Every structure is written in structure tokens, then in C-alpha cells.
Amino acid sequence: YDPYSTGTYKGIVTSDGFVYGTYLDVQTGASSIKCMVAFNQYWSIRQTTRTGGMVTTSNRFSAWEKLRLETGTFNYQIVAVEAFNQGR
């Protein structure tokens, strides 16, 4: 999956000393806690590579708020880390 190809660029997030591009991808026809409904999925994509470290989740929520990305009410949260390189 490549959020660059389907997501909408929303801005820059700086967290834990690193810069991330933030993307919004609207998932449609996908399973969610409310059955088959559309929902927003946000991606923070680090601009440089690394092999370890930490992710401060609260920094993401604060940055999304500044970017005016709606988070709504949380029923659950999934934090996933994916690594891929497509020559960027």
C-alpha cells in the first residue's frame, strides 16, 4: 500500500526530532467498528530513514488538531508501523 498514491497531503508534523509528511486517506467499503462505513485514515510518513526509535502518539494527535484533521470519538486505536522504500 502506498499512501502517496491515494492519500491527500495535509502538512508537516515534527515529532521526536524528526519530520513527517501527513496524509489523509478516506477508506470506503472497509470494515470498521461501525460495520461497512467510510472513515478517515491518517498517515505520518517519516522523511528520512531510521532503524529504531520511538513514536510519541500524543504528538500526532496534537499535530492533527493543528492541521484541522478530525479524529472524532475513539472506539479503539491501532498503531501500526510499516517499513517500505520505493526510492523516495
TIDO-413137 format. One record per atom (N, C-alpha, C, CB): residue in one letter; x, y, z. Coordinates in pm, whole numbers, padded with zeros to 5 digits, always signed. Glycine has a CB too. Layout:
BEGIN
aXYZ;...
//
This chain:
BEGIN
y+00084-00119+00000;y+00000+00000+00000;y+00087+00124+00000;y-00095+00000+00121;d+00052+00221-00082;d+00129+00343-00094;d+00040+00465-00069;d+00195+00353-00233;p+00043+00524+00051;p-00043+00639+00079;p-00012+00761-00007;p-00031+00677+00224;y+00109+00766-00066;y+00140+00876-00157;y+00045+00875-00277;y+00286+00865-00205;s+00007+00756-00322;s-00072+00745-00446;s-00220+00771-00425;s-00054+00609-00505;t-00274+00745-00307;t-00418+00762-00286;t-00451+00867-00181;t-00479+00632-00246;g-00356+00902-00098;g-00384+00997+00009;g-00371+01142-00036;g-00290+00972+00125;t-00425+01231+00044;t-00416+01374+00021;t-00318+01433+00121;t-00556+01443+00032;y-00215+01499+00070;y-00115+01559+00157;y-00178+01669+00240;y+00004+01615+00074;k-00154+01668+00373;k-00215+01765+00462;k-00114+01857+00532;k-00296+01694+00565;g+00012+01820+00537;g+00110+01907+00600;g+00220+01829+00670;g+00043+01997+00698;i+00305+01905+00738;i+00423+01851+00805;i+00397+01836+00955;i+00546+01941+00780;v+00448+01728+01011;v+00446+01704+01155;v+00590+01687+01199;v+00357+01579+01194;t+00630+01756+01304;t+00762+01734+01363;t+00740+01667+01498;t+00842+01869+01378;s+00804+01553+01517;s+00787+01477+01640;s+00915+01404+01674;s+00670+01378+01628;d+00954+01411+01799;d+01072+01339+01847;d+01196+01373+01766;d+01048+01189+01844;g+01202+01498+01715;g+01318+01544+01641;g+01321+01508+01494;g+01439+01492+01704;f+01212+01453+01442;f+01208+01413+01301;f+01086+01472+01231;f+01206+01260+01290;v+01096+01485+01100;v+00989+01545+01019;v+00912+01436+00947;v+01048+01647+00918;y+00780+01448+00952;y+00690+01352+00888;y+00593+01427+00797;y+00613+01269+00994;g+00566+01372+00680;g+00457+01421+00597;g+00329+01355+00644;g+00484+01392+00446;t+00220+01432+00648;t+00092+01379+00695;t-00005+01369+00578;t+00033+01467+00808;y-00069+01255+00567;y-00162+01228+00458;y-00296+01181+00513;y-00105+01124+00361;l-00402+01219+00443;l-00537+01172+00474;l-00580+01078+00363;l-00638+01292+00488;d-00628+00962+00400;d-00681+00865+00305;d-00819+00823+00355;d-00585+00740+00288;v-00921+00843+00275;v-01057+00804+00314;v-01080+00660+00271;v-01164+00899+00250;q-01103+00574+00368;q-01128+00433+00342;q-01279+00415+00320;q-01077+00342+00459;t-01315+00360+00207;t-01457+00336+00178;t-01479+00187+00158;t-01503+00416+00053;g-01592+00139+00202;g-01624-00003+00188;g-01533-00092+00269;g-01616-00043+00045;a-01477-00037+00375;a-01384-00114+00459;a-01450-00145+00593;a-01251-00037+00479;s-01409-00253+00652;s-01462-00290+00784;s-01417-00190+00889;s-01418-00432+00823;s-01506-00156+00977;s-01472-00070+01090;s-01560-00112+01207;s-01490+00082+01055;i-01546-00042+01317;i-01626-00077+01435;i-01775-00054+01410;i-01581+00005+01555;k-01808+00028+01310;k-01948+00055+01277;k-01988-00015+01148;k-01972+00207+01265;c-01936-00130+01126;c-01964-00211+01006;c-01899-00148+00884;c-02116-00225+00983;m-01967-00152+00772;m-01908-00106+00646;m-01939+00042+00624;m-01961-00190+00529;v-01854+00129+00673;v-01872+00273+00656;v-01739+00335+00614;v-01925+00338+00787;a-01747+00455+00559;a-01625+00527+00524;a-01564+00586+00651;a-01655+00639+00420;f-01432+00587+00656;f-01364+00650+00769;f-01231+00707+00723;f-01343+00550+00884;n-01184+00806+00798;n-01056+00870+00767;n-00942+00790+00827;n-01054+01014+00818;q-00836+00777+00748;q-00713+00714+00795;q-00601+00814+00774;q-00684+00577+00721;y-00524+00841+00880;y-00415+00937+00872;y-00282+00864+00873;y-00423+01038+00988;w-00192+00912+00788;w-00059+00853+00777;w+00044+00960+00812;w-00034+00796+00635;s+00141+00926+00894;s+00258+01010+00919;s+00376+00936+00860;s+00278+01042+01073;i+00434+00993+00756;i+00542+00925+00685;i+00672+01002+00707;i+00511+00913+00533;r+00765+00936+00774;r+00892+00999+00806;r+00969+01030+00679;r+00976+00908+00898;q+01033+01147+00676;q+01103+01193+00557;q+01244+01135+00543;q+01110+01342+00558;t+01299+01081+00653;t+01430+01017+00647;t+01418+00878+00709;t+01539+01102+00720;t+01508+00790+00674;t+01500+00653+00725;t+01562+00642+00864;t+01570+00556+00628;r+01521+00539+00934;r+01582+00503+01062;r+01553+00356+01089;r+01530+00594+01178;t+01626+00299+01183;t+01607+00158+01214;t+01552+00135+01354;t+01738+00084+01200;g+01530+00240+01430;g+01476+00225+01564;g+01432+00359+01618;g+01579+00162+01658;g+01378+00358+01737;g+01336+00483+01799;g+01201+00469+01864;g+01332+00594+01697;m+01136+00585+01884;m+01005+00585+01947;m+00910+00675+01870;m+01015+00630+02093;v+00783+00651+01890;v+00678+00732+01830;v+00591+00784+01943;v+00593+00650+01724;t+00587+00915+01961;t+00503+00974+02064;t+00365+01001+02005;t+00568+01106+02121;t+00272+00915+02036;t+00138+00921+01977;t+00069+01053+02005;t+00053+00806+02029;s+00085+01107+02124;s+00018+01234+02158;s+00065+01347+02067;s+00044+01271+02304;n+00190+01342+02020;n+00237+01443+01925;n+00156+01438+01795;n+00386+01423+01895;r+00120+01318+01753;r+00040+01303+01630;r-00098+01365+01648;r+00026+01153+01592;f-00163+01333+01760;f-00296+01388+01784;f-00293+01540+01789;f-00354+01332+01915;s-00192+01597+01855;s-00179+01743+01861;s-00156+01802+01723;s-00064+01782+01955;a-00072+01737+01644;a-00044+01786+01509;a-00167+01776+01421;a+00072+01708+01447;w-00241+01667+01430;w-00363+01652+01350;w-00463+01761+01385;w-00427+01513+01373;e-00472+01795+01513;e-00562+01902+01555;e-00520+02034+01491;e-00564+01915+01709;k-00390+02063+01490;k-00340+02187+01428;k-00366+02188+01278;k-00191+02204+01456;l-00363+02071+01216;l-00390+02059+01072;l-00539+02051+01042;l-00319+01936+01015;r-00621+02061+01147;r-00767+02056+01137;r-00818+01922+01082;r-00818+02169+01049;l-00750+01815+01120;l-00795+01681+01084;l-00882+01629+01198;l-00674+01584+01056;e-01002+01588+01166;e-01096+01543+01268;e-01064+01401+01313;e-01239+01550+01215;t-01064+01382+01444;t-01042+01248+01498;t-01169+01190+01557;t-00933+01250+01602;g-01265+01273+01593;g-01390+01223+01648;g-01369+01154+01781;g-01456+01127+01551;t-01459+01062+01812;t-01453+00985+01936;t-01383+00853+01908;t-01595+00961+01994;f-01292+00816+01995;f-01217+00692+01974;f-01292+00573+02032;f-01079+00703+02037;n-01317+00474+01950;n-01369+00346+01997;n-01253+00251+02022;n-01469+00285+01894;y-01152+00264+01940;y-01030+00186+01956;y-00921+00255+01877;y-01050+00038+01910;q-00798+00214+01898;q-00685+00274+01829;q-00592+00164+01784;q-00612+00376+01919;i-00545+00177+01663;i-00444+00085+01611;i-00321+00167+01576;i-00497+00005+01487;v-00209+00132+01634;v-00083+00195+01599;v-00003+00090+01525;v-00007+00249+01727;a+00024+00118+01401;a+00097+00023+01318;a+00222+00089+01263;a+00008-00032+01203;v+00327+00013+01255;v+00450+00061+01195;v+00476-00025+01073;v+00569+00056+01296;e+00491+00040+00961;e+00521-00031+00837;e+00648+00028+00779;e+00404-00023+00736;a+00730-00055+00723;a+00852-00008+00660;a+00854-00051+00515;a+00977-00062+00734;f+00874+00046+00430;f+00890+00015+00288;f+00967+00128+00225;f+00753-00005+00219;n+01031+00101+00116;n+01110+00200+00045;n+01080+00186-00103;n+01262+00184+00073;q+01031+00293-00159;q+01002+00292-00302;q+01087+00396-00374;q+00853+00318-00327;g+01210+00409-00329;g+01302+00501-00392;g+01277+00647-00359;g+01295+00483-00539;r+01211+00674-00248;r+01183+00813-00209;r+01282+00858-00105;r+01040+00829-00156;
//
